Amino acid sequence: MDREHTNGTARPDPRRRLPRTDAVLADPRLTAAAERLGRRLVKDAVTRAQGWARRNEIAPNDVVDAAVRSLPATAATPRRVINATGVLLHTNLGRAALSRAARQAVIAASGNTDIEFDLATGRRAPRGRSTVATLLSHVPAAQAAHVVNNGAAALALAATALAQDREIIVSRGELVEIGDGFRLPDLLVSTGARLREVGTTNRTTLADYAAAVGDRTGFILKIHPSNFRITGFTEDVGLPELATVGPLVVADIGSGLLHREPLLPDEPDADTWLRAGAALVTASGDKLLGGPQCGLLLGRADVVRPLAHHPLARALRVDKLTLAALEATLNNPDTPTRSALHTATRALRERAERLAASLVADGIPVRVVDSLAVVGGGGAPGVTLASVALSLPETFAARLRQGPTPVVGRVVEGRCLLDLRAVAPESDAGIAAAVRAAAARNASEPDRACT
Ligand SMILES: *Cc1c(COP(=O)(O)O)cnc(C)c1O
């Protein structure tokens, strides 16, 4: 396209006023950005901005500014986003945000580490031994623990090792879909286990379980319905009773709570369920535990140890970065997830009012409104948490998602709501900057921004 500018045509052409690409790229802000982000991203931004100028959406003089504004803050993908959805554990946004301690642990572990090496003897040592020891110190009722890639992997390993060519007895009320079309019954069957479904969607009794037990039984599975609730005429069997039936009881608690959480009284935790008679508990690391994506297996030593040595365990082996982040999370349980759950609504309102006052002073049409947050796919279905949001015109939603640091809110009845419950206070400045940038683009680039 640059050649067109240099081959001197006679006709007046608005494009001739466009600065040349190489001249634009020589701007110090863009050369600095190219060092940080790589040349290709910057060149793409310039081409994009030239397109806007060519279509008269911006003035030719604004090409550099527009290109700079449209650059992402970092080249890293997946991109960092601010979760203002009011969903504390949003699977599409990477579930739990790691604590500062866990982030530092990840960086520290990213070189070579003693992950499977004993520095005292100079010999091989069990992988992740210190993370497992820390995990056990938090769950006194567990004799042994093993960590795999996610909650689904934990369940797949249990089904493969304990019930291949055998039966898993499970209530029809607990055969859940965990999202994106993945269903736990399909996962279990894919391991070579057979499902022995008992009871009905709303009612399953101890007698239903007892009648299904036979020589083909691998284990009884109790799945916590973490993303829905059945209400009305219901009955299910608690763990203490299930443990009296005979076969091993495996419990998938989903949320990853290790101890009781008083704010979420209906959410199961590993320690309580093991005490109540489960031989094995499986859970996710990146839900209410607030750690990295991983799957926890906790329970009796004679059940967990063979799982850890099963051939499939090697395929589900967890990364050293994950082990480092998990251990740091366990040692510093004040995670962003925990703060999001526990922050007083009054504190959210103060932050919202401060933000709104500074934005209104710049002429941005923002209001502070009451909102309701939820825990999310990670647990506590049906529980709502009082919250506070900034309310902006709906057109802000797309602009905020496409800004240099994307902010993801939710659109409700024609308004873009930025719910502060899942936003860390240190991100408030980022929200203010993003809203200002979105308002500026609102004024200068209306056509593109509305698409
Ligand atoms: C989330 C969840 C899973 C899946 O765990 P992932 O870590 O997403 O693989 C399985 N079972 C239950 C009950 C869950 O809530």
The ligand as an SDF file (V2000), in Angstrom:
LIG
                    3D

 15 15  0  0  0  0  0  0  0  0999 V2000
  -16.0430  -28.8870   38.2760 C   0  0  0  0  0  0  0  0  0  0  0  0
  -16.4510  -30.2750   38.5660 C   0  0  0  0  0  0  0  0  0  0  0  0
  -15.8310  -31.3580   37.9270 C   0  0  0  0  0  0  0  0  0  0  0  0
  -14.7720  -31.1590   36.8760 C   0  0  0  0  0  0  0  0  0  0  0  0
  -13.6110  -30.6240   37.4260 O   0  0  0  0  0  0  0  0  0  0  0  0
  -12.5580  -29.9140   36.4280 P   0  0  0  0  0  0  0  0  0  0  0  0
  -11.4940  -29.4450   37.3780 O   0  0  0  0  0  0  0  0  0  0  0  0
  -13.2800  -28.8180   35.7420 O   0  0  0  0  0  0  0  0  0  0  0  0
  -12.0620  -30.9650   35.5160 O   0  0  0  0  0  0  0  0  0  0  0  0
  -16.2340  -32.6190   38.2670 C   0  0  0  0  0  0  0  0  0  0  0  0
  -17.2020  -32.8240   39.1820 N   0  0  0  0  0  0  0  0  0  0  0  0
  -17.8170  -31.8160   39.8190 C   0  0  0  0  0  0  0  0  0  0  0  0
  -18.8700  -32.1130   40.8320 C   0  0  0  0  0  0  0  0  0  0  0  0
  -17.4640  -30.5000   39.5300 C   0  0  0  0  0  0  0  0  0  0  0  0
  -18.0780  -29.5000   40.1680 O   0  0  0  0  0  0  0  0  0  0  0  0
  1  2  1  0
  2  3  1  0
  2 14  2  0
  3  4  1  0
  3 10  2  0
  4  5  1  0
  5  6  1  0
  6  7  2  0
  6  8  1  0
  6  9  1  0
 10 11  1  0
 11 12  2  0
 12 13  1  0
 12 14  1  0
 14 15  1  0
M  END
$$$$
